[in-house]
Amino acid sequence: MNMLGILDDVKVVELTGPPSTAFCAKLLADQGAPTIKVEPPGSGDPVRQEPPLIGQESGPGLSSLFLAFNTNKRGITLDIAHPEGRRLLLRLLEDADVVIEGHAPGYLDSIGLGYDVMREVNPGIILTSLTYFGQTGPYKDFKGSDLVAQATGGFLHAVTGSADRPPMGTVLEQMEITAARNGAIAILAAVLQRGQTGEGQHIDVSTMESAVSTPSGLIHPYTFTGRSPRRGSSDGNVMDGMHLSTKDGEVTLTTAGTGGRPMETWAEFLEEPGLIDPKFASRRGRMENWQELYGLVAPKLAQRENLELMEAAMARGLVIGLVQSPEQVVNSPHLAERGALVEMDHPEAGVLKYPGPGFLMDGINPMEGGSPAPLLGEHNHQVYCEELGLSSEELENLRSEGIV
Protein backbone atom coordinates (compact mmCIF):
# COMPACT_ATOMS: atom_id res chain seq x y z
CA MET A 1 0.00 0.00 0.00
CA ASN A 2 1.08 3.58 -0.34
CA MET A 3 3.56 4.96 2.13
CA LEU A 4 1.39 7.77 3.55
CA GLY A 5 -1.75 5.78 4.37
CA ILE A 6 -3.87 8.92 4.86
CA LEU A 7 -7.14 6.97 4.65
CA ASP A 8 -5.89 3.68 6.04
CA ASP A 9 -8.83 3.47 8.46
CA VAL A 10 -11.47 3.84 5.72
CA LYS A 11 -12.32 0.41 4.29
CA VAL A 12 -13.80 0.48 0.79
CA VAL A 13 -15.65 -2.20 -1.19
CA GLU A 14 -16.09 -1.49 -4.91
CA LEU A 15 -18.75 -3.34 -6.90
CA THR A 16 -17.85 -3.37 -10.58
CA GLY A 17 -19.67 -0.73 -12.62
CA PRO A 18 -18.89 2.00 -15.16
CA PRO A 19 -15.38 3.53 -15.23
CA SER A 20 -16.45 6.23 -12.78
CA THR A 21 -16.96 3.53 -10.15
CA ALA A 22 -13.42 2.23 -10.51
CA PHE A 23 -11.85 5.69 -10.58
CA CYS A 24 -13.80 6.86 -7.53
CA ALA A 25 -12.50 3.86 -5.58
CA LYS A 26 -8.99 4.44 -6.94
CA LEU A 27 -8.99 8.01 -5.63
CA LEU A 28 -9.52 6.65 -2.13
CA ALA A 29 -7.25 3.63 -2.55
CA ASP A 30 -4.38 5.81 -3.74
CA GLN A 31 -4.60 7.69 -0.43
CA GLY A 32 -4.30 4.45 1.55
CA ALA A 33 -7.92 3.31 1.92
CA PRO A 34 -7.93 -0.53 2.08
CA THR A 35 -10.00 -1.28 -1.03
CA ILE A 36 -11.46 -4.54 -2.29
CA LYS A 37 -12.64 -4.61 -5.90
CA VAL A 38 -15.44 -7.16 -6.43
CA GLU A 39 -15.68 -8.45 -10.00
CA PRO A 40 -18.02 -10.97 -11.65
CA PRO A 41 -16.47 -14.46 -11.91
CA GLY A 42 -15.10 -15.44 -15.29
CA SER A 43 -15.24 -12.18 -17.21
CA GLY A 44 -14.43 -9.65 -14.51
CA ASP A 45 -14.79 -5.90 -14.97
CA PRO A 46 -15.73 -5.18 -18.64
CA VAL A 47 -13.07 -2.46 -18.62
CA ARG A 48 -10.47 -5.27 -18.63
CA GLN A 49 -11.24 -5.62 -22.35
CA GLU A 50 -11.34 -1.90 -23.09
CA PRO A 51 -8.68 -0.76 -25.61
CA PRO A 52 -5.98 0.35 -25.91
CA LEU A 53 -4.49 -2.98 -24.83
CA ILE A 54 -0.83 -3.52 -24.01
CA GLY A 55 1.13 -6.76 -24.29
CA GLN A 56 -1.06 -8.19 -27.07
CA GLU A 57 1.99 -9.62 -28.82
CA SER A 58 2.38 -12.21 -26.04
CA GLY A 59 -1.26 -12.77 -25.02
CA PRO A 60 -4.77 -11.31 -24.98
CA GLY A 61 -3.44 -7.96 -23.77
CA LEU A 62 -4.12 -5.81 -20.72
CA SER A 63 -6.35 -2.75 -20.81
CA SER A 64 -4.39 0.40 -20.08
CA LEU A 65 -7.61 1.97 -18.77
CA PHE A 66 -8.08 -0.89 -16.27
CA LEU A 67 -4.44 -0.70 -15.19
CA ALA A 68 -4.75 3.06 -14.66
CA PHE A 69 -8.10 3.05 -12.82
CA ASN A 70 -7.43 0.21 -10.38
CA THR A 71 -4.16 0.87 -8.57
CA ASN A 72 -3.79 0.06 -4.88
CA LYS A 73 -6.78 -2.31 -4.76
CA ARG A 74 -7.12 -5.97 -3.87
CA GLY A 75 -9.27 -7.93 -6.29
CA ILE A 76 -11.75 -10.74 -5.66
CA THR A 77 -14.45 -12.39 -7.77
CA LEU A 78 -18.02 -12.88 -6.55
CA ASP A 79 -21.46 -13.35 -8.10
CA ILE A 80 -23.37 -10.97 -5.83
CA ALA A 81 -26.72 -11.98 -7.38
CA HIS A 82 -26.32 -15.58 -6.14
CA PRO A 83 -27.73 -16.13 -2.60
CA GLU A 84 -24.38 -17.40 -1.33
CA GLY A 85 -22.59 -14.51 -3.06
CA ARG A 86 -25.01 -12.09 -1.42
CA ARG A 87 -24.27 -13.63 1.98
CA LEU A 88 -20.52 -13.36 1.49
CA LEU A 89 -20.75 -9.75 0.36
CA LEU A 90 -22.78 -8.81 3.43
CA ARG A 91 -20.09 -10.42 5.57
CA LEU A 92 -17.52 -8.22 3.84
CA LEU A 93 -19.67 -5.16 4.54
CA GLU A 94 -19.92 -5.81 8.28
CA ASP A 95 -16.72 -3.87 8.92
CA ALA A 96 -16.60 -1.80 5.73
CA ASP A 97 -16.98 1.97 5.69
CA VAL A 98 -17.80 2.69 2.05
CA VAL A 99 -19.44 0.80 -0.82
CA ILE A 100 -19.04 2.22 -4.32
CA GLU A 101 -21.31 0.88 -7.07
CA GLY A 102 -22.66 1.78 -10.49
CA HIS A 103 -25.53 -0.62 -11.17
CA ALA A 104 -28.83 0.50 -12.67
CA PRO A 105 -31.12 2.16 -10.10
CA GLY A 106 -33.08 -0.50 -8.24
CA TYR A 107 -30.81 -3.42 -9.17
CA LEU A 108 -29.22 -3.85 -5.75
CA ASP A 109 -32.68 -3.76 -4.15
CA SER A 110 -33.87 -6.44 -6.58
CA ILE A 111 -31.16 -8.88 -5.42
CA GLY A 112 -31.55 -8.13 -1.74
CA LEU A 113 -28.55 -5.80 -1.44
CA GLY A 114 -30.18 -2.39 -1.27
CA TYR A 115 -29.07 0.36 1.09
CA ASP A 116 -31.60 -0.65 3.75
CA VAL A 117 -30.20 -4.19 3.81
CA MET A 118 -26.60 -2.96 3.96
CA ARG A 119 -27.54 -0.60 6.79
CA GLU A 120 -29.01 -3.49 8.80
CA VAL A 121 -25.62 -5.25 8.91
CA ASN A 122 -23.67 -1.99 9.25
CA PRO A 123 -25.51 1.21 10.32
CA GLY A 124 -22.47 3.34 9.46
CA ILE A 125 -22.11 2.12 5.88
CA ILE A 126 -21.81 4.82 3.21
CA LEU A 127 -23.25 3.58 -0.09
CA THR A 128 -22.16 5.63 -3.10
CA SER A 129 -24.03 5.05 -6.35
CA LEU A 130 -22.57 6.48 -9.56
CA THR A 131 -24.97 6.36 -12.50
CA TYR A 132 -25.40 8.44 -15.63
CA PHE A 133 -28.70 10.09 -14.63
CA GLY A 134 -29.03 9.45 -10.90
CA GLN A 135 -31.33 7.33 -8.74
CA THR A 136 -34.46 9.44 -9.34
CA GLY A 137 -36.08 11.47 -12.10
CA PRO A 138 -37.60 10.59 -15.49
CA TYR A 139 -34.20 9.66 -17.00
CA LYS A 140 -33.05 7.36 -14.18
CA ASP A 141 -33.52 4.14 -16.18
CA PHE A 142 -31.89 5.43 -19.37
CA LYS A 143 -28.61 3.90 -20.49
CA GLY A 144 -25.65 6.22 -20.76
CA SER A 145 -21.98 6.70 -21.54
CA ASP A 146 -19.34 9.37 -21.15
CA LEU A 147 -20.35 10.90 -24.49
CA VAL A 148 -24.05 10.83 -23.56
CA ALA A 149 -23.24 12.71 -20.34
CA GLN A 150 -21.28 15.31 -22.33
CA ALA A 151 -24.22 15.73 -24.71
CA THR A 152 -27.06 15.87 -22.18
CA GLY A 153 -25.05 18.05 -19.80
CA GLY A 154 -24.61 20.82 -22.39
CA PHE A 155 -20.88 20.27 -22.77
CA LEU A 156 -21.01 19.46 -26.50
CA HIS A 157 -23.21 22.43 -27.29
CA ALA A 158 -21.03 25.01 -25.65
CA VAL A 159 -17.49 23.80 -25.22
CA THR A 160 -15.89 21.48 -27.77
CA GLY A 161 -15.57 21.96 -31.51
CA SER A 162 -15.98 24.86 -33.92
CA ALA A 163 -19.04 27.09 -34.21
CA ASP A 164 -19.66 26.16 -37.86
CA ARG A 165 -19.16 22.41 -37.38
CA PRO A 166 -21.11 19.69 -35.53
CA PRO A 167 -20.30 19.16 -31.84
CA MET A 168 -17.13 17.23 -31.07
CA GLY A 169 -16.89 15.09 -27.94
CA THR A 170 -13.82 14.81 -25.78
CA VAL A 171 -12.16 11.46 -25.20
CA LEU A 172 -10.33 10.11 -22.12
CA GLU A 173 -13.47 9.53 -20.00
CA GLN A 174 -13.61 13.11 -18.78
CA MET A 175 -17.18 13.04 -17.43
CA GLU A 176 -16.57 9.65 -15.78
CA ILE A 177 -13.55 11.15 -14.03
CA THR A 178 -15.50 14.26 -13.01
CA ALA A 179 -18.28 12.12 -11.54
CA ALA A 180 -15.69 9.99 -9.73
CA ARG A 181 -14.04 13.05 -8.17
CA ASN A 182 -17.45 14.36 -7.07
CA GLY A 183 -18.15 10.96 -5.54
CA ALA A 184 -14.85 10.91 -3.66
CA ILE A 185 -15.48 14.39 -2.25
CA ALA A 186 -18.98 13.37 -1.14
CA ILE A 187 -17.64 10.20 0.47
CA LEU A 188 -15.05 12.07 2.51
CA ALA A 189 -17.71 14.56 3.63
CA ALA A 190 -19.97 11.64 4.63
CA VAL A 191 -17.12 10.02 6.57
CA LEU A 192 -16.63 13.26 8.53
CA GLN A 193 -20.36 13.55 9.20
CA ARG A 194 -20.52 9.92 10.36
CA GLY A 195 -17.88 10.77 12.92
CA GLN A 196 -20.41 13.17 14.46
CA THR A 197 -23.62 11.16 14.03
CA GLY A 198 -22.49 7.52 13.77
CA GLU A 199 -24.80 7.14 10.76
CA GLY A 200 -23.93 6.39 7.16
CA GLN A 201 -25.89 7.54 4.12
CA HIS A 202 -26.67 6.83 0.47
CA ILE A 203 -24.81 9.17 -1.88
CA ASP A 204 -26.39 9.61 -5.33
CA VAL A 205 -23.90 10.78 -8.00
CA SER A 206 -25.12 11.63 -11.51
CA THR A 207 -22.58 11.79 -14.34
CA MET A 208 -24.84 14.12 -16.31
CA GLU A 209 -25.10 16.47 -13.33
CA SER A 210 -21.35 16.28 -12.85
CA ALA A 211 -21.02 17.78 -16.34
CA VAL A 212 -23.67 20.40 -15.49
CA SER A 213 -21.98 21.37 -12.21
CA THR A 214 -18.53 21.93 -13.72
CA PRO A 215 -17.92 25.70 -13.63
CA SER A 216 -16.31 26.12 -17.04
CA GLY A 217 -18.30 29.02 -18.43
CA LEU A 218 -20.92 26.49 -19.50
CA ILE A 219 -24.19 26.60 -17.53
CA HIS A 220 -23.46 29.55 -15.24
CA PRO A 221 -23.47 32.20 -18.01
CA TYR A 222 -26.98 31.11 -18.98
CA THR A 223 -28.40 30.86 -15.45
CA PHE A 224 -26.81 34.21 -14.54
CA THR A 225 -27.55 36.22 -17.69
CA GLY A 226 -29.84 34.21 -19.98
CA ARG A 227 -27.17 34.17 -22.69
CA SER A 228 -26.25 30.76 -24.04
CA PRO A 229 -22.53 30.21 -24.69
CA ARG A 230 -21.64 28.45 -27.91
CA ARG A 231 -18.67 26.37 -28.94
CA GLY A 232 -15.99 27.87 -31.15
CA SER A 233 -14.69 30.58 -28.84
CA SER A 234 -11.15 29.93 -30.09
CA ASP A 235 -12.08 30.03 -33.78
CA GLY A 236 -10.10 32.90 -35.25
CA ASN A 237 -8.78 33.86 -31.83
CA VAL A 238 -5.07 34.01 -32.63
CA MET A 239 -4.08 35.52 -29.29
CA ASP A 240 -6.30 33.56 -26.89
CA GLY A 241 -7.07 29.99 -27.83
CA MET A 242 -5.80 29.10 -31.29
CA HIS A 243 -3.10 26.44 -31.55
CA LEU A 244 -0.19 27.77 -33.59
CA SER A 245 2.66 25.77 -35.10
CA THR A 246 6.26 26.13 -33.97
CA LYS A 247 9.39 24.50 -35.34
CA ASP A 248 8.76 21.33 -33.34
CA GLY A 249 5.16 21.43 -32.13
CA GLU A 250 2.36 23.80 -31.22
CA VAL A 251 1.69 26.54 -28.71
CA THR A 252 -1.24 28.66 -27.60
CA LEU A 253 -0.63 32.36 -26.97
CA THR A 254 -2.63 34.34 -24.42
CA THR A 255 -3.01 37.99 -23.51
CA ALA A 256 -2.60 37.14 -19.82
CA GLY A 257 0.46 38.59 -18.12
CA THR A 258 0.75 41.46 -20.55
CA GLY A 259 -0.16 44.18 -18.05
CA GLY A 260 -2.98 45.67 -20.10
CA ARG A 261 -0.87 46.17 -23.24
CA PRO A 262 -1.21 42.79 -24.94
CA MET A 263 -0.21 43.64 -28.50
CA GLU A 264 2.64 45.94 -27.55
CA THR A 265 4.06 43.24 -25.26
CA TRP A 266 3.80 40.47 -27.86
CA ALA A 267 5.14 42.81 -30.57
CA GLU A 268 8.25 43.37 -28.47
CA PHE A 269 8.68 39.70 -27.59
CA LEU A 270 8.16 38.37 -31.13
CA GLU A 271 9.96 41.35 -32.68
CA GLU A 272 7.01 42.02 -34.97
CA PRO A 273 6.04 45.73 -35.03
CA GLY A 274 3.03 45.01 -37.21
CA LEU A 275 1.19 43.72 -34.15
CA ILE A 276 0.78 47.23 -32.74
CA ASP A 277 -1.49 48.27 -35.65
CA PRO A 278 -4.63 49.88 -34.09
CA LYS A 279 -6.86 47.33 -35.80
CA PHE A 280 -5.48 44.67 -33.42
CA ALA A 281 -5.81 46.76 -30.25
CA SER A 282 -9.15 45.30 -29.15
CA ARG A 283 -10.34 41.71 -28.89
CA ARG A 284 -13.07 42.47 -31.42
CA GLY A 285 -10.55 43.97 -33.83
CA ARG A 286 -8.29 40.94 -33.49
CA MET A 287 -11.20 38.61 -34.21
CA GLU A 288 -12.37 40.62 -37.23
CA ASN A 289 -8.85 40.72 -38.68
CA TRP A 290 -7.68 37.32 -37.44
CA GLN A 291 -6.31 36.12 -40.79
CA GLU A 292 -4.05 39.17 -41.14
CA LEU A 293 -3.00 38.80 -37.51
CA TYR A 294 -2.26 35.12 -38.07
CA GLY A 295 -0.07 36.07 -41.02
CA LEU A 296 2.10 38.20 -38.73
CA VAL A 297 2.32 35.81 -35.77
CA ALA A 298 2.61 32.41 -37.44
CA PRO A 299 5.93 33.01 -39.30
CA LYS A 300 7.57 34.26 -36.08
CA LEU A 301 6.46 31.21 -34.08
CA ALA A 302 7.54 28.83 -36.85
CA GLN A 303 11.15 29.91 -36.23
CA ARG A 304 11.07 28.98 -32.54
CA GLU A 305 11.28 25.65 -30.70
CA ASN A 306 8.53 24.85 -28.22
CA LEU A 307 10.47 24.56 -24.98
CA GLU A 308 12.75 27.52 -25.67
CA LEU A 309 9.75 29.66 -26.62
CA MET A 310 7.81 28.77 -23.49
CA GLU A 311 10.73 29.35 -21.14
CA ALA A 312 11.58 32.70 -22.73
CA ALA A 313 7.95 33.86 -22.64
CA MET A 314 7.37 32.70 -19.08
CA ALA A 315 10.56 34.41 -17.95
CA ARG A 316 8.98 37.70 -19.04
CA GLY A 317 5.78 36.96 -17.12
CA LEU A 318 3.84 36.06 -20.25
CA VAL A 319 1.42 33.11 -20.24
CA ILE A 320 1.82 30.64 -23.07
CA GLY A 321 0.53 27.12 -23.54
CA LEU A 322 3.12 24.62 -24.67
CA VAL A 323 1.39 21.71 -26.42
CA GLN A 324 3.44 18.75 -25.23
CA SER A 325 3.22 15.18 -26.48
CA PRO A 326 2.78 12.39 -23.92
CA GLU A 327 6.48 11.58 -24.42
CA GLN A 328 7.47 15.14 -23.58
CA VAL A 329 5.20 15.13 -20.52
CA VAL A 330 6.61 11.87 -19.15
CA ASN A 331 10.18 13.07 -19.70
CA SER A 332 9.55 16.57 -18.34
CA PRO A 333 12.43 17.66 -16.07
CA HIS A 334 9.93 19.68 -14.05
CA LEU A 335 7.77 16.63 -13.28
CA ALA A 336 10.86 14.52 -12.62
CA GLU A 337 12.14 16.92 -9.97
CA ARG A 338 8.74 16.94 -8.26
CA GLY A 339 8.40 13.15 -8.35
CA ALA A 340 5.06 13.45 -10.11
CA LEU A 341 5.23 10.00 -11.70
CA VAL A 342 5.77 6.70 -9.91
CA GLU A 343 6.68 3.19 -11.09
CA MET A 344 4.85 0.00 -10.16
CA ASP A 345 5.72 -3.58 -11.13
CA HIS A 346 2.70 -5.45 -12.54
CA PRO A 347 3.06 -9.26 -12.60
CA GLU A 348 2.02 -9.48 -16.25
CA ALA A 349 2.66 -6.02 -17.71
CA GLY A 350 6.00 -5.44 -15.98
CA VAL A 351 7.22 -2.11 -14.63
CA LEU A 352 4.83 0.68 -15.61
CA LYS A 353 4.99 4.42 -14.95
CA TYR A 354 1.89 6.06 -13.44
CA PRO A 355 1.00 9.74 -13.02
CA GLY A 356 0.30 10.69 -9.43
CA PRO A 357 -2.89 12.36 -8.19
CA GLY A 358 -1.74 15.87 -9.09
CA PHE A 359 -0.65 16.97 -5.63
CA LEU A 360 2.08 16.31 -3.10
CA MET A 361 1.61 16.01 0.67
CA ASP A 362 4.57 17.28 2.67
CA GLY A 363 6.50 16.96 -0.59
CA ILE A 364 5.57 13.29 -1.07
CA ASN A 365 3.59 11.79 -3.95
CA PRO A 366 0.84 9.79 -2.16
CA MET A 367 1.08 7.02 -4.78
CA GLU A 368 4.73 6.35 -4.01
CA GLY A 369 5.15 2.73 -2.93
CA GLY A 370 1.71 1.70 -4.20
CA SER A 371 0.56 -1.49 -5.90
CA PRO A 372 -0.64 -2.11 -9.47
CA ALA A 373 -4.14 -3.16 -10.53
CA PRO A 374 -5.02 -6.69 -9.34
CA LEU A 375 -5.26 -9.75 -11.55
CA LEU A 376 -8.77 -11.20 -11.80
CA GLY A 377 -9.47 -12.89 -8.47
CA GLU A 378 -5.90 -12.37 -7.31
CA HIS A 379 -6.85 -11.97 -3.65
CA ASN A 380 -9.65 -14.53 -3.39
CA HIS A 381 -7.76 -16.81 -1.01
CA GLN A 382 -6.50 -13.94 1.11
CA VAL A 383 -9.92 -12.37 1.56
CA TYR A 384 -12.17 -15.43 1.74
CA CYS A 385 -9.89 -17.80 3.65
CA GLU A 386 -7.54 -15.65 5.69
CA GLU A 387 -10.02 -12.90 6.54
CA LEU A 388 -13.51 -14.42 6.33
CA GLY A 389 -12.41 -17.83 7.63
CA LEU A 390 -13.47 -20.08 4.75
CA SER A 391 -11.50 -23.27 4.21
CA SER A 392 -9.62 -23.89 0.97
CA GLU A 393 -12.14 -26.63 0.21
CA GLU A 394 -15.07 -24.25 0.67
CA LEU A 395 -13.41 -21.73 -1.62
CA GLU A 396 -12.83 -24.39 -4.27
CA ASN A 397 -16.49 -25.43 -4.06
CA LEU A 398 -17.55 -21.82 -4.54
CA ARG A 399 -15.24 -21.55 -7.53
CA SER A 400 -16.57 -24.77 -9.12
CA GLU A 401 -20.13 -23.49 -8.72
CA GLY A 402 -19.26 -20.19 -10.42
CA ILE A 403 -19.99 -18.13 -7.32
CA VAL A 404 -16.40 -16.81 -7.10
C-alpha positions, 0 to 999 in steps of 0.5 A, a space after each residue: 500500500 502507499 507509504 502515507 496511508 492517509 485513509 488507512 482506516 477507511 475500508 472500501 468495497 467497490 462493486 464493478 460498474 462504469 469507469 467512474 466507479 473504478 476511478 472513484 474507488 482508486 482516488 480513495 485507494 491511492 490515499 491508503 484506503 484498504 479497497 477490495 474490488 469485487 468483479 463478476 467471476 469469469 469475465 471480470 470488470 468489462 473495462 479489462 477488455 477496453 482498448 488500448 491494450 498492451 502486451 497483445 503480442 504475447 497474449 490477450 493484452 491488458 487494458 491500459 484503462 483498467 491498469 490506470 483506474 485500479 491501482 492500490 486495490 485488492 481484487 476478488 471475484 463474486 457473483 453478488 446476485 447468487 444467494 451465497 454470493 449475497 451472503 458473502 458480500 454482506 459479511 464483507 460489509 460488516 466492517 466496511 466503511 464505504 461501498 461504491 457501485 454503479 448498477 442500474 437504479 433498483 438493481 441492488 434492491 432487486 437482489 436483496 442488497 439495497 441500502 436498507 439491507 446494507 444498513 441493517 448489517 452496518 448502520 455506518 455504511 456509506 453507499 455511493 451510487 454512480 450512474 449516468 442520470 441518478 437514482 431518481 427522475 424521469 431519466 433514471 432508467 436510461 442507459 448512458 456513456 461518457 459521451 451521452 453525459 457530455 451531450 445531455 449536460 450541455 458540454 457538447 453544445 457550448 465547449 468542444 468543436 468549432 461554431 460552424 461544425 457539428 459538436 465534437 466530444 472529448 475522449 479520455 473519460 472526462 465526465 466519468 472522471 469528473 463524476 468519480 471526483 465528485 463521488 470521492 469528495 462526497 464520500 469524505 464529507 460523509 465520513 466526517 459527518 458519520 464521525 459526528 452522528 455515527 450514521 452512514 448515508 446513500 450518496 447519489 452521484 449523476 454523471 450528467 449532473 457532474 457535467 452540469 456542475 462543472 464551472 467552465 463558463 458552460 451553464 453559469 453564463 446562462 443561469 446568470 444572464 440568460 445568454 447561451 454560450 456556444 462552442 468555437 470561442 477559439 475560432 479565429 482567436 489568434 491571441 487567446 485559444 488558437 493552436 499555432 505551429 512552432 518549429 517542433 510542435 504547437 503553442 497557444 498564446 494568451 493575452 494574460 500577463 501582458 499588463 494591459 498592453 497585450 499587443 505591444 508586449 507580444 510585438 516586443 517579444 516576437 519582434 514584430 512591429 506590425 502587431 501594434 497596428 490599431 486594428 489589433 488593439 481590441 479583442 473584437 478587432 483581433 477577431 475581425 482581422 484574425 487572418 491578417 494577424 495570423 499572417 504576422 504571428 505564425 511566421 515568427 512562431 515557426 522559427 522557434 522551438 517549443 520549450 525555448 519559446 515557453 521558457 523565454 515567454 514565461 521568464 517575461 511573465 507572459 502566459 503561453 501554452 506549450 502543447 506537449 506530447 505524452 512523451 514530452 510530458 513523461 520526460 519533463 524535467 519539471 515533473 521529474 524533480 517533483 516526483 510526479 510520476 511513480 513506477 509499479 511492477 505489474 506481474 504481467 505487464 512489468 514495470 509501468 509508470 503512473 502519473 500521481 494524483 496531481 498533488 504532493 503532501 509534505 512533498 511526497 507523492 501519495 502514490 509512491 510505494 503503491 501497488 498495481 491493478 489486481 489480476 482477476 481474483 488475485 486476492 480470493 484466497 487472502 480475503 475469503 480464507 484468511 479474513 472471512 475464515 473459509 477453508 480452501 475446500 469451501 473456496 474451491 467449491 464456490 469456484 466450481 459453482 461459479 460463485 467466485 
